[in-house]
Amino acid sequence: MRCKNGCFPSLGPDQPAEVVDEAPKNLNPGACLYMQMDDRLTCDGSHRHTRRLCPCA
């Protein structure tokens, strides 16, 4: 995990995640995203511009 562009609260079942370097600039490549509410956490979540920071068990 590098999080070279900071960490930001966000919504999405793919989180916690890092925005991949190849993502569009408006998505903050290199930033880490996290949810403030863990009730939406799911291992099924994914996004083409992010990479999970921790594996699902």
C-alpha distances in whole Angstrom, upper triangle without the diagonal:
4,6,9,11,11,11,14,16,17,19,18,18,15,13,11,9,7,11,11,12,16,16,19,19,20,17,15,13,9,10,8,11,13,16,19,21,20,23,22,19,20,19,21,19,17,17,17,15,12,10,10,7,9,13,16,19
4,5,8,9,10,14,16,18,20,20,20,17,15,13,11,8,10,11,11,15,15,18,17,18,16,13,11,7,8,8,12,14,18,20,23,22,26,24,22,23,22,23,21,19,18,18,15,13,12,12,10,13,16,19,22
4,5,5,7,10,13,14,17,17,19,16,13,11,9,7,9,10,11,14,14,16,15,16,13,10,9,5,5,5,9,11,15,17,20,20,24,22,20,22,21,23,20,18,17,17,14,12,12,12,10,14,17,20,23
4,6,9,12,15,17,20,20,22,19,17,15,13,10,10,11,10,14,14,16,14,15,13,10,9,5,6,8,12,15,18,20,23,24,27,26,24,25,25,26,23,21,19,19,16,14,14,15,14,17,20,23,26
4,7,9,13,14,18,19,21,18,16,15,13,10,9,11,10,14,13,14,11,12,11,7,7,5,4,7,10,14,17,19,22,23,26,24,23,25,25,26,22,20,18,18,15,14,15,16,15,18,22,24,28
4,7,10,13,16,17,20,18,15,13,12,10,11,13,13,16,15,16,14,14,12,9,10,8,5,6,9,11,14,16,19,20,24,22,21,23,24,25,22,20,19,20,16,14,15,16,14,17,21,23,26
4,7,9,13,14,16,15,12,10,10,9,10,13,15,17,16,17,15,15,12,10,11,9,6,5,6,7,11,12,15,16,20,19,18,20,21,22,19,18,17,19,15,13,14,14,12,15,19,20,24
4,6,10,12,15,14,11,10,10,10,11,14,16,18,16,16,15,13,11,10,12,11,7,6,5,6,9,10,13,15,18,17,16,19,20,21,18,17,16,18,15,13,15,14,14,16,20,21,24
4,7,10,13,13,10,9,11,12,13,16,19,21,18,18,18,15,13,13,15,14,11,9,6,5,6,6,10,12,15,14,14,17,19,20,16,17,16,18,16,14,16,15,14,16,19,20,23
4,7,10,10,8,9,10,11,12,15,18,19,16,17,17,14,11,12,14,14,11,9,6,6,5,8,10,11,13,12,12,15,17,17,14,14,13,16,14,12,14,14,14,16,19,19,22
4,7,9,8,10,11,13,13,17,20,20,17,18,19,16,13,15,16,17,14,12,8,7,6,8,8,10,11,9,10,12,14,14,11,12,12,15,14,13,15,14,15,16,18,18,21
4,5,6,9,9,12,12,15,19,19,16,18,19,17,13,15,16,17,14,12,9,8,7,10,10,10,11,8,8,9,11,11,7,8,9,12,12,10,12,11,13,14,16,15,18
4,5,8,10,13,14,16,20,20,18,20,21,20,16,18,18,18,16,14,11,10,8,12,11,9,10,6,5,6,7,7,4,7,9,12,13,11,12,10,12,13,13,12,15
4,6,6,10,11,13,16,17,15,18,19,18,14,16,15,15,14,11,9,9,9,13,13,11,13,10,8,7,7,8,4,5,6,10,10,8,8,7,9,10,11,10,14
3,5,8,10,13,16,18,16,18,19,18,14,15,15,14,12,9,6,5,6,10,11,9,12,9,7,9,9,11,8,8,9,12,12,8,8,6,8,9,11,11,14
4,7,10,13,16,18,16,19,19,19,15,15,14,13,11,7,6,4,7,10,11,10,13,11,9,10,11,13,10,11,11,14,13,9,9,6,6,7,10,11,14
4,7,9,12,14,13,16,16,16,12,12,11,10,9,6,5,7,10,13,14,13,16,14,12,12,12,13,11,9,9,11,10,6,5,4,5,8,10,12,16
4,6,9,11,10,13,14,14,11,10,8,6,6,4,6,9,12,15,17,17,20,17,15,16,15,16,14,11,10,11,9,5,5,6,6,10,13,15,19
4,7,8,7,10,10,11,7,7,5,5,5,6,7,11,14,17,19,19,22,19,17,18,17,17,14,12,9,9,6,4,6,9,10,14,16,18,21
4,5,6,9,10,12,9,9,5,6,8,9,11,14,17,21,23,22,25,22,20,20,19,19,16,12,10,9,6,5,6,10,11,15,16,19,22
4,6,8,9,12,10,9,5,6,9,11,14,17,20,24,26,25,28,25,23,24,22,22,19,16,14,12,8,9,10,13,14,18,20,22,26
4,7,9,11,10,10,7,9,12,14,16,19,22,25,27,27,29,26,25,24,23,22,19,16,13,10,8,10,11,15,17,20,21,23,27
4,6,8,6,8,6,9,10,13,14,17,20,23,25,25,27,24,22,22,22,21,18,14,11,9,5,8,11,14,16,20,21,23,27
4,6,6,7,7,11,12,15,15,19,21,24,26,27,28,25,25,25,24,23,20,17,13,11,8,11,14,18,19,23,24,26,30
4,5,5,6,10,11,14,15,19,21,24,26,27,29,26,26,26,26,26,22,19,16,14,11,13,16,19,20,24,26,28,31
4,6,8,11,11,14,14,17,19,21,24,25,27,24,24,25,25,25,21,19,15,14,11,13,17,19,20,24,26,27,31
4,6,9,8,11,10,14,16,19,21,22,24,21,21,21,22,21,18,15,12,12,8,10,13,15,17,20,22,24,27
4,6,6,9,10,14,16,19,21,22,25,22,22,23,23,23,19,17,14,14,10,11,13,15,16,20,22,24,28
4,6,9,11,14,17,20,23,23,26,23,22,23,22,22,19,16,13,12,8,9,11,14,14,18,20,23,26
4,7,10,13,17,19,22,22,25,23,21,22,21,22,19,17,14,14,10,9,10,12,12,16,18,21,25
4,7,10,13,16,19,19,22,20,19,20,20,21,18,16,14,15,11,9,11,12,11,15,18,20,24
4,7,10,13,16,16,19,17,16,17,17,19,16,14,13,15,12,9,9,9,8,12,15,17,21
4,7,10,12,13,16,14,13,15,16,17,13,13,12,14,11,9,10,9,9,12,15,16,20
4,7,9,9,13,11,10,13,14,16,13,13,13,16,14,11,12,10,10,11,14,15,18
4,5,6,9,8,8,11,14,15,13,14,14,18,16,14,14,12,12,13,16,15,18
4,6,9,10,10,14,17,18,16,17,18,21,20,17,18,16,15,16,18,18,20
4,6,7,8,12,15,17,15,17,18,22,21,19,19,17,17,17,18,17,19
4,5,5,9,12,14,13,16,17,21,21,18,18,15,15,14,15,14,15
4,6,9,12,14,13,16,18,22,22,20,20,17,18,17,17,15,16
4,6,10,11,10,13,15,19,19,17,17,15,16,16,16,14,16
4,7,9,8,11,14,17,18,15,15,12,13,12,12,10,12
4,5,6,9,13,16,17,15,14,11,13,12,11,8,11
4,6,8,12,15,16,14,12,10,12,10,8,6,8
4,7,10,13,15,14,13,11,14,13,11,9,11
4,7,10,12,10,11,9,13,13,12,10,13
4,7,9,7,8,8,12,13,12,12,15
4,5,5,8,9,13,14,15,15,19
4,6,8,11,14,16,16,17,21
4,7,10,13,16,17,18,22
4,7,9,12,13,15,19
4,6,9,10,12,16
4,6,7,9,13
4,7,10,13
4,7,9
4,6
4
